[in-house]
Amino acid sequence: MEPTLRYHLRMPPSAHPEISSDALSLHRDSLIVDLHCDTLLSQSLYGYDPTQRHTNRIPLAPFTYQSDIPRMQEGGVGAVALGIVVNPLRKDSALDATRKALFNMQGWASRAPEAVRLVSTADDIEQARAAGRIALFGGLEGAHGLGGSLDELGELRELGLRYIGLAHFSRNFAATPSFGWGADPQAPLSDSGRALVDEMNRLKILVDLAHVNRAGFLEACKRSKAPVVVSHTGVAGAARSWRNIDDEQLRAVAQTGGVVGIIFAPVFLGEGITGSARRIVQHIQHVINVVGEDHVAIGSDFDGFVIPPHDLQDHSCMPYLTQLMLEAKMSETQIRKCLGQNTLRLFREVCG
C-alpha cells in the first residue's frame, strides 16, 4: 500500500522495535483522526509553540508536552480536534475566551500553512490529507464557554468550532457534568440545553457528550436529530470509572449513528496511572463487541493534563497503536474505521 499522506515517520527504531512493516504500511495508508487534543490549553497557559517539536524531559510525560505539529506529522496524524477549555468562573468573558482560542487555532494555519489546514467538512479533511496537511477543527469543552447565549453559535462555527461538549467539570446553563461542581447523575438537560442541542443540529455542529452526566447524556441522544459524538472517554465495560460510559450509553450513541472516541489515559482505562497502550485496544474492542465497528474512534486527550501510556507518550508514537490493534486480531477494516474512517463518516453526515 502506498501512503496518501505525505509524512515521515522519524520515531527512533529503538523506541518500538516491535512495530512491524505491515503495521507501518497500514498506518501510513490510513486516515488518522484524533477527536480530542488539548494543546491549545498549553498555548494559552504558557505560550507553547505548536509549530516546534518539543521534548518532555519529565519522566512519563505527565500532563503536557505531548503534542505539536512536527510530532503529529511523525505519527501520521491526518486530522485533529483541538479542545477549547474555558475557566467556568469567567462568566462575563467566557465567550471572549472561546473566540481567543479559535483565533489561536487559526494562527496555527497561518504560521504553518504547509503543514496544517483549517477544515469545515469531510471533503475538506480529505483534501487536506491529499495535500499532505493536517486538518484542524475546534471542539469546545463545556457549554459555559458560550457565555450563556446561543446567539453566537453561527459566528463560532465560522471561526472553526465543529463540536461542543454540553458540560465539562461544572454545571452550566445547559447541562450537568458527570464529575465536578454540581455533578448529579440524575439531572436532566435544562430547557436551554435542549434548545442548544436543537440549534447545534440546525447549524451542523456536533453534539459532544464527553463529561456529561448519565441522564443528560441519554436525553441528548434521544433529542438530537443528528449523530452525536463522545470525543474522549473510556468505557465501563472494560474498566469502571466515573469518567467512563456504560453499555446503555454506548447503545444510545450508536442509535444516533454517532461515534465514541477512546481516551489514552491509563487512569481511566484501568491500568493505574502509567499503564500500557494495550488497554486502549481493549476499550476499542469492547465498543465493537457491544455496538459494532462503525461507532468507535480515538480521542487521545494529549496535553489534557493526563499521564499517557508509558508506551504511547505523544503523537509521534501513533503507529504503535496500529501495531497493537493488529496484534489483537482486529481486521484492517476495523482498524481503518477506528483510526479515522468512522469520524470522517460522522463529519460527512453532520457537518456537510
Contacts in CASP RR format, 6 or more apart in sequence:
PFRMAT RR
TARGET T0000
AUTHOR 0000-0000-0000
METHOD contacts of the structure
MODEL  1
MEPTLRYHLRMPPSAHPEISSDALSLHRDSLIVDLHCDTLLSQSLYGYDP
TQRHTNRIPLAPFTYQSDIPRMQEGGVGAVALGIVVNPLRKDSALDATRK
ALFNMQGWASRAPEAVRLVSTADDIEQARAAGRIALFGGLEGAHGLGGSL
DELGELRELGLRYIGLAHFSRNFAATPSFGWGADPQAPLSDSGRALVDEM
NRLKILVDLAHVNRAGFLEACKRSKAPVVVSHTGVAGAARSWRNIDDEQL
RAVAQTGGVVGIIFAPVFLGEGITGSARRIVQHIQHVINVVGEDHVAIGS
DFDGFVIPPHDLQDHSCMPYLTQLMLEAKMSETQIRKCLGQNTLRLFREV
CG
1 25 0 8 1.000
1 26 0 8 1.000
1 28 0 8 1.000
1 29 0 8 1.000
2 29 0 8 1.000
3 28 0 8 1.000
3 29 0 8 1.000
4 29 0 8 1.000
4 129 0 8 1.000
4 130 0 8 1.000
5 28 0 8 1.000
5 31 0 8 1.000
5 76 0 8 1.000
5 78 0 8 1.000
5 129 0 8 1.000
5 132 0 8 1.000
6 132 0 8 1.000
7 28 0 8 1.000
7 73 0 8 1.000
7 74 0 8 1.000
7 75 0 8 1.000
7 76 0 8 1.000
7 132 0 8 1.000
8 73 0 8 1.000
8 74 0 8 1.000
9 24 0 8 1.000
9 28 0 8 1.000
9 74 0 8 1.000
9 75 0 8 1.000
9 76 0 8 1.000
9 319 0 8 1.000
10 74 0 8 1.000
10 316 0 8 1.000
11 74 0 8 1.000
11 75 0 8 1.000
11 316 0 8 1.000
11 317 0 8 1.000
11 319 0 8 1.000
15 317 0 8 1.000
16 311 0 8 1.000
16 317 0 8 1.000
16 319 0 8 1.000
16 320 0 8 1.000
16 323 0 8 1.000
18 323 0 8 1.000
19 319 0 8 1.000
19 320 0 8 1.000
19 323 0 8 1.000
20 323 0 8 1.000
20 326 0 8 1.000
22 326 0 8 1.000
23 319 0 8 1.000
23 322 0 8 1.000
23 323 0 8 1.000
23 326 0 8 1.000
24 319 0 8 1.000
24 322 0 8 1.000
26 322 0 8 1.000
26 326 0 8 1.000
26 332 0 8 1.000
26 335 0 8 1.000
26 336 0 8 1.000
27 75 0 8 1.000
27 76 0 8 1.000
27 318 0 8 1.000
27 319 0 8 1.000
27 322 0 8 1.000
27 339 0 8 1.000
28 76 0 8 1.000
30 322 0 8 1.000
30 335 0 8 1.000
30 336 0 8 1.000
30 339 0 8 1.000
30 340 0 8 1.000
30 341 0 8 1.000
31 78 0 8 1.000
31 79 0 8 1.000
31 125 0 8 1.000
31 129 0 8 1.000
31 336 0 8 1.000
31 339 0 8 1.000
31 340 0 8 1.000
31 341 0 8 1.000
31 344 0 8 1.000
32 75 0 8 1.000
32 76 0 8 1.000
32 77 0 8 1.000
32 78 0 8 1.000
32 79 0 8 1.000
32 318 0 8 1.000
32 339 0 8 1.000
32 340 0 8 1.000
33 77 0 8 1.000
33 78 0 8 1.000
33 79 0 8 1.000
33 80 0 8 1.000
33 81 0 8 1.000
33 125 0 8 1.000
33 297 0 8 1.000
33 298 0 8 1.000
33 339 0 8 1.000
33 340 0 8 1.000
33 343 0 8 1.000
33 344 0 8 1.000
34 77 0 8 1.000
34 79 0 8 1.000
34 80 0 8 1.000
34 81 0 8 1.000
34 298 0 8 1.000
34 299 0 8 1.000
34 300 0 8 1.000
34 302 0 8 1.000
34 315 0 8 1.000
35 81 0 8 1.000
35 229 0 8 1.000
35 231 0 8 1.000
35 232 0 8 1.000
35 259 0 8 1.000
35 261 0 8 1.000
35 297 0 8 1.000
35 298 0 8 1.000
35 299 0 8 1.000
35 343 0 8 1.000
36 81 0 8 1.000
36 83 0 8 1.000
36 139 0 8 1.000
36 210 0 8 1.000
36 231 0 8 1.000
36 232 0 8 1.000
36 261 0 8 1.000
36 263 0 8 1.000
36 299 0 8 1.000
36 300 0 8 1.000
36 301 0 8 1.000
37 67 0 8 1.000
37 80 0 8 1.000
37 81 0 8 1.000
37 82 0 8 1.000
37 83 0 8 1.000
37 299 0 8 1.000
37 300 0 8 1.000
37 301 0 8 1.000
37 302 0 8 1.000
37 303 0 8 1.000
37 304 0 8 1.000
37 315 0 8 1.000
38 82 0 8 1.000
38 83 0 8 1.000
38 85 0 8 1.000
38 301 0 8 1.000
38 302 0 8 1.000
38 303 0 8 1.000
38 304 0 8 1.000
38 305 0 8 1.000
39 48 0 8 1.000
39 50 0 8 1.000
39 66 0 8 1.000
39 67 0 8 1.000
39 68 0 8 1.000
39 82 0 8 1.000
39 302 0 8 1.000
39 303 0 8 1.000
40 82 0 8 1.000
40 83 0 8 1.000
40 84 0 8 1.000
40 85 0 8 1.000
40 101 0 8 1.000
40 104 0 8 1.000
40 105 0 8 1.000
41 64 0 8 1.000
41 83 0 8 1.000
41 85 0 8 1.000
41 303 0 8 1.000
41 304 0 8 1.000
41 305 0 8 1.000
42 48 0 8 1.000
42 64 0 8 1.000
42 65 0 8 1.000
42 303 0 8 1.000
43 49 0 8 1.000
43 50 0 8 1.000
43 104 0 8 1.000
44 85 0 8 1.000
44 100 0 8 1.000
44 101 0 8 1.000
44 104 0 8 1.000
48 54 0 8 1.000
48 64 0 8 1.000
48 65 0 8 1.000
48 68 0 8 1.000
49 68 0 8 1.000
50 67 0 8 1.000
50 68 0 8 1.000
50 69 0 8 1.000
50 108 0 8 1.000
51 68 0 8 1.000
51 69 0 8 1.000
51 70 0 8 1.000
51 108 0 8 1.000
51 111 0 8 1.000
51 112 0 8 1.000
51 115 0 8 1.000
52 68 0 8 1.000
52 70 0 8 1.000
53 68 0 8 1.000
53 70 0 8 1.000
53 71 0 8 1.000
54 65 0 8 1.000
54 68 0 8 1.000
54 71 0 8 1.000
55 65 0 8 1.000
56 62 0 8 1.000
56 64 0 8 1.000
56 65 0 8 1.000
56 66 0 8 1.000
56 313 0 8 1.000
56 314 0 8 1.000
58 65 0 8 1.000
60 274 0 8 1.000
60 307 0 8 1.000
60 308 0 8 1.000
60 310 0 8 1.000
60 313 0 8 1.000
61 307 0 8 1.000
61 308 0 8 1.000
61 313 0 8 1.000
61 314 0 8 1.000
62 307 0 8 1.000
63 303 0 8 1.000
63 304 0 8 1.000
63 305 0 8 1.000
63 306 0 8 1.000
63 307 0 8 1.000
64 303 0 8 1.000
64 304 0 8 1.000
64 305 0 8 1.000
65 303 0 8 1.000
65 314 0 8 1.000
66 300 0 8 1.000
66 302 0 8 1.000
66 303 0 8 1.000
66 304 0 8 1.000
66 308 0 8 1.000
66 313 0 8 1.000
66 314 0 8 1.000
66 315 0 8 1.000
67 300 0 8 1.000
67 302 0 8 1.000
67 303 0 8 1.000
67 314 0 8 1.000
67 315 0 8 1.000
68 315 0 8 1.000
69 108 0 8 1.000
69 112 0 8 1.000
69 115 0 8 1.000
69 116 0 8 1.000
69 134 0 8 1.000
71 314 0 8 1.000
71 315 0 8 1.000
71 316 0 8 1.000
72 78 0 8 1.000
72 80 0 8 1.000
72 134 0 8 1.000
72 315 0 8 1.000
73 115 0 8 1.000
73 134 0 8 1.000
74 315 0 8 1.000
74 316 0 8 1.000
75 315 0 8 1.000
75 316 0 8 1.000
75 317 0 8 1.000
75 318 0 8 1.000
75 319 0 8 1.000
76 318 0 8 1.000
76 319 0 8 1.000
77 134 0 8 1.000
77 315 0 8 1.000
77 318 0 8 1.000
78 125 0 8 1.000
78 128 0 8 1.000
78 129 0 8 1.000
78 134 0 8 1.000
78 135 0 8 1.000
79 119 0 8 1.000
79 125 0 8 1.000
79 128 0 8 1.000
79 129 0 8 1.000
79 134 0 8 1.000
79 135 0 8 1.000
79 136 0 8 1.000
79 137 0 8 1.000
79 340 0 8 1.000
79 343 0 8 1.000
80 134 0 8 1.000
80 135 0 8 1.000
80 136 0 8 1.000
80 137 0 8 1.000
81 137 0 8 1.000
81 138 0 8 1.000
81 139 0 8 1.000
81 162 0 8 1.000
81 163 0 8 1.000
81 231 0 8 1.000
81 299 0 8 1.000
82 101 0 8 1.000
82 105 0 8 1.000
82 136 0 8 1.000
82 137 0 8 1.000
82 138 0 8 1.000
82 139 0 8 1.000
83 101 0 8 1.000
83 138 0 8 1.000
83 139 0 8 1.000
83 140 0 8 1.000
83 141 0 8 1.000
84 98 0 8 1.000
84 101 0 8 1.000
84 102 0 8 1.000
84 138 0 8 1.000
84 139 0 8 1.000
84 140 0 8 1.000
84 141 0 8 1.000
84 145 0 8 1.000
84 161 0 8 1.000
85 101 0 8 1.000
85 141 0 8 1.000
85 168 0 8 1.000
86 94 0 8 1.000
86 97 0 8 1.000
86 98 0 8 1.000
86 101 0 8 1.000
86 140 0 8 1.000
86 141 0 8 1.000
86 142 0 8 1.000
86 144 0 8 1.000
86 145 0 8 1.000
87 94 0 8 1.000
87 97 0 8 1.000
88 94 0 8 1.000
88 144 0 8 1.000
88 168 0 8 1.000
88 169 0 8 1.000
88 170 0 8 1.000
88 172 0 8 1.000
88 181 0 8 1.000
90 97 0 8 1.000
91 144 0 8 1.000
91 147 0 8 1.000
94 144 0 8 1.000
94 145 0 8 1.000
94 146 0 8 1.000
94 147 0 8 1.000
94 148 0 8 1.000
95 145 0 8 1.000
95 146 0 8 1.000
95 147 0 8 1.000
95 149 0 8 1.000
95 152 0 8 1.000
97 145 0 8 1.000
98 140 0 8 1.000
98 145 0 8 1.000
98 146 0 8 1.000
98 156 0 8 1.000
98 161 0 8 1.000
99 156 0 8 1.000
99 159 0 8 1.000
102 138 0 8 1.000
102 156 0 8 1.000
102 159 0 8 1.000
102 160 0 8 1.000
102 161 0 8 1.000
103 159 0 8 1.000
105 118 0 8 1.000
105 136 0 8 1.000
105 138 0 8 1.000
105 160 0 8 1.000
106 118 0 8 1.000
106 159 0 8 1.000
106 160 0 8 1.000
108 116 0 8 1.000
108 136 0 8 1.000
109 116 0 8 1.000
109 117 0 8 1.000
109 118 0 8 1.000
109 136 0 8 1.000
114 133 0 8 1.000
115 133 0 8 1.000
115 134 0 8 1.000
116 128 0 8 1.000
116 133 0 8 1.000
116 134 0 8 1.000
116 135 0 8 1.000
116 136 0 8 1.000
117 124 0 8 1.000
117 127 0 8 1.000
117 128 0 8 1.000
117 131 0 8 1.000
117 133 0 8 1.000
117 134 0 8 1.000
117 135 0 8 1.000
117 136 0 8 1.000
118 135 0 8 1.000
118 136 0 8 1.000
118 137 0 8 1.000
118 160 0 8 1.000
119 125 0 8 1.000
119 128 0 8 1.000
119 135 0 8 1.000
119 136 0 8 1.000
119 137 0 8 1.000
120 137 0 8 1.000
120 160 0 8 1.000
120 162 0 8 1.000
120 351 0 8 1.000
120 352 0 8 1.000
121 347 0 8 1.000
121 348 0 8 1.000
121 351 0 8 1.000
121 352 0 8 1.000
122 344 0 8 1.000
122 345 0 8 1.000
122 347 0 8 1.000
122 348 0 8 1.000
122 351 0 8 1.000
122 352 0 8 1.000
123 348 0 8 1.000
124 135 0 8 1.000
125 135 0 8 1.000
125 344 0 8 1.000
125 347 0 8 1.000
126 344 0 8 1.000
128 134 0 8 1.000
128 135 0 8 1.000
129 135 0 8 1.000
137 160 0 8 1.000
137 161 0 8 1.000
137 162 0 8 1.000
138 160 0 8 1.000
138 161 0 8 1.000
138 162 0 8 1.000
138 163 0 8 1.000
139 161 0 8 1.000
139 162 0 8 1.000
139 163 0 8 1.000
139 164 0 8 1.000
139 165 0 8 1.000
139 208 0 8 1.000
139 231 0 8 1.000
140 146 0 8 1.000
140 156 0 8 1.000
140 161 0 8 1.000
140 163 0 8 1.000
140 164 0 8 1.000
140 165 0 8 1.000
141 165 0 8 1.000
141 168 0 8 1.000
141 210 0 8 1.000
141 211 0 8 1.000
142 164 0 8 1.000
142 165 0 8 1.000
142 166 0 8 1.000
142 167 0 8 1.000
142 168 0 8 1.000
142 172 0 8 1.000
142 175 0 8 1.000
142 211 0 8 1.000
143 164 0 8 1.000
143 165 0 8 1.000
143 166 0 8 1.000
143 167 0 8 1.000
143 172 0 8 1.000
143 173 0 8 1.000
143 174 0 8 1.000
143 175 0 8 1.000
143 193 0 8 1.000
143 196 0 8 1.000
144 168 0 8 1.000
144 170 0 8 1.000
144 172 0 8 1.000
144 173 0 8 1.000
145 172 0 8 1.000
146 152 0 8 1.000
146 153 0 8 1.000
146 156 0 8 1.000
146 164 0 8 1.000
146 196 0 8 1.000
147 173 0 8 1.000
148 172 0 8 1.000
148 173 0 8 1.000
148 192 0 8 1.000
150 192 0 8 1.000
150 195 0 8 1.000
150 196 0 8 1.000
150 199 0 8 1.000
153 199 0 8 1.000
153 200 0 8 1.000
153 203 0 8 1.000
153 205 0 8 1.000
154 203 0 8 1.000
157 203 0 8 1.000
157 204 0 8 1.000
157 205 0 8 1.000
161 205 0 8 1.000
162 205 0 8 1.000
162 206 0 8 1.000
162 347 0 8 1.000
162 351 0 8 1.000
163 205 0 8 1.000
163 206 0 8 1.000
163 207 0 8 1.000
163 208 0 8 1.000
163 229 0 8 1.000
163 231 0 8 1.000
164 196 0 8 1.000
164 200 0 8 1.000
164 205 0 8 1.000
164 206 0 8 1.000
164 207 0 8 1.000
164 208 0 8 1.000
165 207 0 8 1.000
165 208 0 8 1.000
165 209 0 8 1.000
165 210 0 8 1.000
165 211 0 8 1.000
165 212 0 8 1.000
165 231 0 8 1.000
166 174 0 8 1.000
166 175 0 8 1.000
166 189 0 8 1.000
166 193 0 8 1.000
166 196 0 8 1.000
166 197 0 8 1.000
166 207 0 8 1.000
166 208 0 8 1.000
166 209 0 8 1.000
166 212 0 8 1.000
166 216 0 8 1.000
166 220 0 8 1.000
167 174 0 8 1.000
167 175 0 8 1.000
167 176 0 8 1.000
167 177 0 8 1.000
167 178 0 8 1.000
167 211 0 8 1.000
167 212 0 8 1.000
167 213 0 8 1.000
168 177 0 8 1.000
168 211 0 8 1.000
169 177 0 8 1.000
169 179 0 8 1.000
169 180 0 8 1.000
169 181 0 8 1.000
169 211 0 8 1.000
170 177 0 8 1.000
170 180 0 8 1.000
170 181 0 8 1.000
170 182 0 8 1.000
171 177 0 8 1.000
171 181 0 8 1.000
171 182 0 8 1.000
171 183 0 8 1.000
171 184 0 8 1.000
171 187 0 8 1.000
173 190 0 8 1.000
173 192 0 8 1.000
173 193 0 8 1.000
174 189 0 8 1.000
174 190 0 8 1.000
174 192 0 8 1.000
174 193 0 8 1.000
174 196 0 8 1.000
175 189 0 8 1.000
175 190 0 8 1.000
175 193 0 8 1.000
175 212 0 8 1.000
175 213 0 8 1.000
175 216 0 8 1.000
175 220 0 8 1.000
176 182 0 8 1.000
176 183 0 8 1.000
176 184 0 8 1.000
176 187 0 8 1.000
176 212 0 8 1.000
176 213 0 8 1.000
176 215 0 8 1.000
176 216 0 8 1.000
177 183 0 8 1.000
177 211 0 8 1.000
177 212 0 8 1.000
177 213 0 8 1.000
178 185 0 8 1.000
178 211 0 8 1.000
178 212 0 8 1.000
178 213 0 8 1.000
178 214 0 8 1.000
178 217 0 8 1.000
178 242 0 8 1.000
178 243 0 8 1.000
179 211 0 8 1.000
179 242 0 8 1.000
179 243 0 8 1.000
183 213 0 8 1.000
184 213 0 8 1.000
185 213 0 8 1.000
185 214 0 8 1.000
185 215 0 8 1.000
186 213 0 8 1.000
186 214 0 8 1.000
186 215 0 8 1.000
187 213 0 8 1.000
187 215 0 8 1.000
187 216 0 8 1.000
188 215 0 8 1.000
188 216 0 8 1.000
188 219 0 8 1.000
189 197 0 8 1.000
189 216 0 8 1.000
189 219 0 8 1.000
189 220 0 8 1.000
189 223 0 8 1.000
194 219 0 8 1.000
194 223 0 8 1.000
197 207 0 8 1.000
197 220 0 8 1.000
197 223 0 8 1.000
197 224 0 8 1.000
198 223 0 8 1.000
200 206 0 8 1.000
200 207 0 8 1.000
200 224 0 8 1.000
201 207 0 8 1.000
201 224 0 8 1.000
201 225 0 8 1.000
201 226 0 8 1.000
204 226 0 8 1.000
204 350 0 8 1.000
204 351 0 8 1.000
204 352 0 8 1.000
205 350 0 8 1.000
205 351 0 8 1.000
206 226 0 8 1.000
206 227 0 8 1.000
206 228 0 8 1.000
206 229 0 8 1.000
206 346 0 8 1.000
206 350 0 8 1.000
206 351 0 8 1.000
207 220 0 8 1.000
207 224 0 8 1.000
207 226 0 8 1.000
207 228 0 8 1.000
207 229 0 8 1.000
208 228 0 8 1.000
208 229 0 8 1.000
208 230 0 8 1.000
208 231 0 8 1.000
209 217 0 8 1.000
209 220 0 8 1.000
209 221 0 8 1.000
209 228 0 8 1.000
209 229 0 8 1.000
209 230 0 8 1.000
209 253 0 8 1.000
210 230 0 8 1.000
210 231 0 8 1.000
210 232 0 8 1.000
210 233 0 8 1.000
212 220 0 8 1.000
214 246 0 8 1.000
214 249 0 8 1.000
217 245 0 8 1.000
217 249 0 8 1.000
217 252 0 8 1.000
218 248 0 8 1.000
218 249 0 8 1.000
218 252 0 8 1.000
220 228 0 8 1.000
221 228 0 8 1.000
221 249 0 8 1.000
221 252 0 8 1.000
221 253 0 8 1.000
221 255 0 8 1.000
221 256 0 8 1.000
222 252 0 8 1.000
224 256 0 8 1.000
226 256 0 8 1.000
226 349 0 8 1.000
226 350 0 8 1.000
227 256 0 8 1.000
227 257 0 8 1.000
227 258 0 8 1.000
227 259 0 8 1.000
227 346 0 8 1.000
227 349 0 8 1.000
227 350 0 8 1.000
228 253 0 8 1.000
228 256 0 8 1.000
228 257 0 8 1.000
228 258 0 8 1.000
229 253 0 8 1.000
229 258 0 8 1.000
229 259 0 8 1.000
229 260 0 8 1.000
229 261 0 8 1.000
229 297 0 8 1.000
229 346 0 8 1.000
230 245 0 8 1.000
230 249 0 8 1.000
230 253 0 8 1.000
230 259 0 8 1.000
230 260 0 8 1.000
230 261 0 8 1.000
231 261 0 8 1.000
231 299 0 8 1.000
232 261 0 8 1.000
232 262 0 8 1.000
232 263 0 8 1.000
232 299 0 8 1.000
232 300 0 8 1.000
232 301 0 8 1.000
233 243 0 8 1.000
233 244 0 8 1.000
233 245 0 8 1.000
233 260 0 8 1.000
233 261 0 8 1.000
233 262 0 8 1.000
233 263 0 8 1.000
233 268 0 8 1.000
234 241 0 8 1.000
234 243 0 8 1.000
234 244 0 8 1.000
234 245 0 8 1.000
234 262 0 8 1.000
234 263 0 8 1.000
234 268 0 8 1.000
234 269 0 8 1.000
234 283 0 8 1.000
235 244 0 8 1.000
235 245 0 8 1.000
235 246 0 8 1.000
235 247 0 8 1.000
235 250 0 8 1.000
235 260 0 8 1.000
235 262 0 8 1.000
235 283 0 8 1.000
235 286 0 8 1.000
235 287 0 8 1.000
235 290 0 8 1.000
236 244 0 8 1.000
236 245 0 8 1.000
236 246 0 8 1.000
236 247 0 8 1.000
237 244 0 8 1.000
237 246 0 8 1.000
237 247 0 8 1.000
237 286 0 8 1.000
238 244 0 8 1.000
238 269 0 8 1.000
238 270 0 8 1.000
238 279 0 8 1.000
238 282 0 8 1.000
238 283 0 8 1.000
238 285 0 8 1.000
238 286 0 8 1.000
239 268 0 8 1.000
239 269 0 8 1.000
239 270 0 8 1.000
239 271 0 8 1.000
239 279 0 8 1.000
239 283 0 8 1.000
241 267 0 8 1.000
241 268 0 8 1.000
241 270 0 8 1.000
243 263 0 8 1.000
243 268 0 8 1.000
244 268 0 8 1.000
245 253 0 8 1.000
245 260 0 8 1.000
247 290 0 8 1.000
250 260 0 8 1.000
250 287 0 8 1.000
250 290 0 8 1.000
250 291 0 8 1.000
250 295 0 8 1.000
251 290 0 8 1.000
251 291 0 8 1.000
253 259 0 8 1.000
253 260 0 8 1.000
253 291 0 8 1.000
253 295 0 8 1.000
254 291 0 8 1.000
254 292 0 8 1.000
254 294 0 8 1.000
254 295 0 8 1.000
257 294 0 8 1.000
257 295 0 8 1.000
257 346 0 8 1.000
257 349 0 8 1.000
258 295 0 8 1.000
258 346 0 8 1.000
259 294 0 8 1.000
259 295 0 8 1.000
259 296 0 8 1.000
259 297 0 8 1.000
259 342 0 8 1.000
259 343 0 8 1.000
259 346 0 8 1.000
260 287 0 8 1.000
260 295 0 8 1.000
260 296 0 8 1.000
260 297 0 8 1.000
261 296 0 8 1.000
261 297 0 8 1.000
261 298 0 8 1.000
261 299 0 8 1.000
262 280 0 8 1.000
262 283 0 8 1.000
262 284 0 8 1.000
262 287 0 8 1.000
262 296 0 8 1.000
262 297 0 8 1.000
262 298 0 8 1.000
262 299 0 8 1.000
263 269 0 8 1.000
263 299 0 8 1.000
263 300 0 8 1.000
263 301 0 8 1.000
263 306 0 8 1.000
264 277 0 8 1.000
264 280 0 8 1.000
264 298 0 8 1.000
264 299 0 8 1.000
264 300 0 8 1.000
264 301 0 8 1.000
264 302 0 8 1.000
264 306 0 8 1.000
264 308 0 8 1.000
264 309 0 8 1.000
264 312 0 8 1.000
265 301 0 8 1.000
265 306 0 8 1.000
265 307 0 8 1.000
265 308 0 8 1.000
266 272 0 8 1.000
266 273 0 8 1.000
266 274 0 8 1.000
266 275 0 8 1.000
266 276 0 8 1.000
266 279 0 8 1.000
266 307 0 8 1.000
266 308 0 8 1.000
266 309 0 8 1.000
267 273 0 8 1.000
267 306 0 8 1.000
267 307 0 8 1.000
269 275 0 8 1.000
269 279 0 8 1.000
269 280 0 8 1.000
269 282 0 8 1.000
269 283 0 8 1.000
270 279 0 8 1.000
271 279 0 8 1.000
271 309 0 8 1.000
273 307 0 8 1.000
274 307 0 8 1.000
274 309 0 8 1.000
274 310 0 8 1.000
275 309 0 8 1.000
275 310 0 8 1.000
276 309 0 8 1.000
276 310 0 8 1.000
276 311 0 8 1.000
277 309 0 8 1.000
277 311 0 8 1.000
277 312 0 8 1.000
277 320 0 8 1.000
277 321 0 8 1.000
277 324 0 8 1.000
278 324 0 8 1.000
279 309 0 8 1.000
280 298 0 8 1.000
280 309 0 8 1.000
280 312 0 8 1.000
280 321 0 8 1.000
280 324 0 8 1.000
281 321 0 8 1.000
281 324 0 8 1.000
281 325 0 8 1.000
281 328 0 8 1.000
281 330 0 8 1.000
284 296 0 8 1.000
284 298 0 8 1.000
284 325 0 8 1.000
284 330 0 8 1.000
284 338 0 8 1.000
285 328 0 8 1.000
285 330 0 8 1.000
287 295 0 8 1.000
287 296 0 8 1.000
288 296 0 8 1.000
288 330 0 8 1.000
288 334 0 8 1.000
293 333 0 8 1.000
293 334 0 8 1.000
293 337 0 8 1.000
293 338 0 8 1.000
293 342 0 8 1.000
294 337 0 8 1.000
294 342 0 8 1.000
294 345 0 8 1.000
295 342 0 8 1.000
296 337 0 8 1.000
296 338 0 8 1.000
296 342 0 8 1.000
297 338 0 8 1.000
297 340 0 8 1.000
297 342 0 8 1.000
297 343 0 8 1.000
297 346 0 8 1.000
298 321 0 8 1.000
298 338 0 8 1.000
298 339 0 8 1.000
298 340 0 8 1.000
300 308 0 8 1.000
300 315 0 8 1.000
302 308 0 8 1.000
302 314 0 8 1.000
302 315 0 8 1.000
308 314 0 8 1.000
311 317 0 8 1.000
311 320 0 8 1.000
312 318 0 8 1.000
312 320 0 8 1.000
312 321 0 8 1.000
321 339 0 8 1.000
322 335 0 8 1.000
322 339 0 8 1.000
325 334 0 8 1.000
325 335 0 8 1.000
325 338 0 8 1.000
326 335 0 8 1.000
330 338 0 8 1.000
END
